[in-house]
Each structure stands twice: as C-alpha cells, then as structure tokens.
Amino acid sequence: MSFDLEIDHRIGDRPIRLRAQAGAGLTALFGPSGAGKTSILNMVAGIVTPDWGRITVAGETLFDSSAAINLPAAQRQAGYVFQDGRLFPHMRVRANLLYGRHGDAPLSFDAIIDFLGIGHLLDRWPATLSGGEAQRVAIGRALLSGPRFLLLDEPLSSLDPARREEISTVIERMKRDLAMPILYVSHDRAEVERLADHIIPL
Amino acid sequence: MILSPEEWSIVALSLQVSLVAVGLMLPVAFALAWLLARSRFPGKLLVDALVHLPLVVPPVVTGWLLLLLFGANGPLGRLFEQALGVSFMFRWTGAALASAIMAMPLMVRAMRLSIEGIDRRLEQAAQTLGAKPRRVFLTISLPLALPGILAGLVLGFARSIGEFGATITFVSDVPGETRTLPIAIYSALQMPGAETAVTRLAVISILLSLAALVASEALARRAGGGRTNHVL
C-alpha cells in the first residue's frame, strides 16, 4: 500500500473522518472546498497532529495514536508542494531549491532544473516569479529534499489555463519517471480524472 | 565643526553608554519579544505590563525604582556587586543600565511586531524540507524578523542617546562617568553664558541620531536583498 490512512480529527466544530487505502501511483483526495483535504495533507506531512488515527506511507508508520508514534515533520521526508508555493521570500530561487537538499533526491540538481525548465530562474527572487514559475520551483524544492512520497495541494488552482497544462505535464512526467507515491488534493473533476490512478472522495 | 576634548569625551561616553545598553538589551529584548509573540503562559499579561512599564511611568520614577533595586543597598545591586563585581552607583554602568531599561519597551515592541508578522507557514514548509527547529529558527524565523530587530536597535539606540530622567535620578550627574549628552546639555543650561556650549552639544546630539537612522536604513536595505525593507 502506498497510503494507508485512518484519521479522526476535529477542527473547531468540523469533524474530519477518513478511512482509505491506495496503491501505487497518484492518489487524488477529491472533494469540495472546506472538506478538510488540505488538513489531511498537513497531517500526513506532520504539520498537524490528528486527534486519533494511523498514517502509514509506503510501509512506514508516520503516526499511530495507539502506539504513541508521531514522527516529527522534519523526519518524514515528505515532498510537500503547497497550494501557495511558500517559497522563502528572503532567499533566491537557487537557495530555495537547495534548502532541503538531501542525498536521496530522485534526480540530481541539474537533472531537476532541466526537468522543470527553471535553469534561467536560479538568481531571481521569488517575488519576481510568475505563478507557474513559482509552482515549478516549489516542485523542484520538494524533489531535491529527497522525498519518499509527494504531497501536492491543488498545484494547478492558482494558474491560468496555459500554465495548468504545463504543470499537468510536469506532474504526469513525475508520475511516470519517479515511481513515488503521490497524494494529490483537488476539487476539479477533470483534473482528477486525467491524473489520478486512485480517487479518495471526501 | 571641531569638537573640544571635553566634548569628545561626552560624545564618547554617550556612545559607550548607549551601545553597551542596546547591545546587552538586544538578546534580552529579543527573548522577551519571542516569548510574548509565540508563547502562552500564566502571568503573560504581567510580563507584558512590566516590559512596558518604563514607557508609561515617569522616567524619574523608573530611576527611583532602579535606585531601590540596584543601589548600593538594593537587593539586585548587592547581587551584582558580589557575583560580578559590578557596581552601578555614580558610574557609567549605572547610566547604561538606566538606558537599557528605558530602551527595553521600544525594542521589545518593534521585535515582537516583526516576529508576529512572520508567516508561520514558511516555518512549516522548512520543517517538511527536513529542517530541525534550530535550523528553522536560524534560517527562516530570524532572517524574516531582521527588519524588526534592526528597528528595535535603532529605536533603542535613539532612546538611549536621549535618556535623561531615569539616568540623572539613578546615578546623578558625574562628569566623565554619567554626564552623557542630554545631561551635559542640561548642566550647561544651568550655567550663565554657556549658550554656545548648549548649541554645540545640541547639534552634535541631532547629528548623532540622524547618523544612526541613516546607518540603519542602509543596513535594512542590505539585509533585505532584492526586497525593500524599511526600519521605521
């Protein structure tokens, strides 16, 4: 199993309840805004601690409330691409890419730069990037951190149609070339049908 | 304008007192700012109020409280004397202490604001990239708080350079020890026929403060890289 999730969590008076298993490839968490999709990604990444449950990714248990296991976010090796990019504004693109650099990265720095077509952006500040450029840098930063799995939070939602196509292609290539479990959040049916191998409705 | 040896020694003493005050207060103020911005603990309101006390209480009262606490017979005064061999009475160290206490609220406020302004989600992003808390602090939180830290330094320095009431109450007016610029201006004003001396000292004081402001703007610009930062 790529993802084996059993989560009960309450944010304010909104309960989030999830029981799901998914095999290799890209798994889409699909549902309307406000269904708690991003919260689930945050729990898998270790940024939010679920009230109760168990989170296993690619055979490793990251969280288990009954066994008191809760791996810190820094040790989970999640390649998290946030919806808003979250590039560090005080570092140039190159420093952003290298921030989490890890020997386990699936591709070398040069290969990832090439793969994402961001070689010409290395000396730029994040504030000067377009939405599509920032998203590609964010993907590159996540890949260079040597992730065991990828978490993609609506990576297309803030982009115009041309950029959507561009990033969709990048995601399809990652799926094909990296053979890494991917958990993908979206509220767009067409997007999910195009990219997902498994769908978890919320 | 060429300074006389006596004026030089006043300027040097003022700089010494202010730099030591702000330098020693910097880590304390940052720790307080971090605590107030990031933690919840019982008595937080009290700590917040104590930090701001020197801002709202008449400086003379602050000076008097310092006298009670850090005077020769004050509990903290005795502690410092015995543990570190540092005494404050009628000494420049006392002037620095008074300056530091008076600068504290401004420094803490500026730093706290910038710490509260840090996007916590960037710290989370750093965590997911494998950064441990110490590295997150050093590479994300601290640089993002830097404009506020610089602003705190400038405000604190300006407040120290101008400090009068608490200092003269606490350590009096001792030439060469506690006679900083404002106190020198005040004592010159007490003497007939010292108008020129007063004017000269006042001009020096204005130039010094302006220089600090310009220097900090330049620093902020460098620290901000490609982005524009303003200290004030």
HADDOCK unambig.tbl for C-alpha pairs under 7 A between the chains (distance, minus, plus):
assign (segid A and resid 45 and name CA) (segid B and resid 128 and name CA) 6.65 0.50 0.50
assign (segid A and resid 47 and name CA) (segid B and resid 124 and name CA) 6.53 0.50 0.50
assign (segid A and resid 73 and name CA) (segid B and resid 127 and name CA) 5.72 0.50 0.50
assign (segid A and resid 73 and name CA) (segid B and resid 128 and name CA) 5.39 0.50 0.50
assign (segid A and resid 74 and name CA) (segid B and resid 127 and name CA) 4.75 0.50 0.50
assign (segid A and resid 74 and name CA) (segid B and resid 128 and name CA) 5.29 0.50 0.50
assign (segid A and resid 74 and name CA) (segid B and resid 129 and name CA) 6.45 0.50 0.50
assign (segid A and resid 74 and name CA) (segid B and resid 130 and name CA) 3.91 0.50 0.50
assign (segid A and resid 74 and name CA) (segid B and resid 131 and name CA) 5.54 0.50 0.50
assign (segid A and resid 74 and name CA) (segid B and resid 132 and name CA) 5.98 0.50 0.50
assign (segid A and resid 75 and name CA) (segid B and resid 130 and name CA) 6.04 0.50 0.50
assign (segid A and resid 77 and name CA) (segid B and resid 128 and name CA) 6.92 0.50 0.50
assign (segid A and resid 77 and name CA) (segid B and resid 130 and name CA) 6.68 0.50 0.50
assign (segid A and resid 78 and name CA) (segid B and resid 128 and name CA) 6.12 0.50 0.50
assign (segid A and resid 80 and name CA) (segid B and resid 128 and name CA) 6.67 0.50 0.50
assign (segid A and resid 86 and name CA) (segid B and resid 122 and name CA) 5.97 0.50 0.50
assign (segid A and resid 86 and name CA) (segid B and resid 125 and name CA) 6.84 0.50 0.50
assign (segid A and resid 88 and name CA) (segid B and resid 122 and name CA) 6.68 0.50 0.50
assign (segid A and resid 100 and name CA) (segid B and resid 129 and name CA) 4.71 0.50 0.50
assign (segid A and resid 100 and name CA) (segid B and resid 130 and name CA) 6.04 0.50 0.50
assign (segid A and resid 125 and name CA) (segid B and resid 226 and name CA) 6.91 0.50 0.50
assign (segid A and resid 142 and name CA) (segid B and resid 129 and name CA) 6.98 0.50 0.50
assign (segid A and resid 145 and name CA) (segid B and resid 129 and name CA) 5.78 0.50 0.50
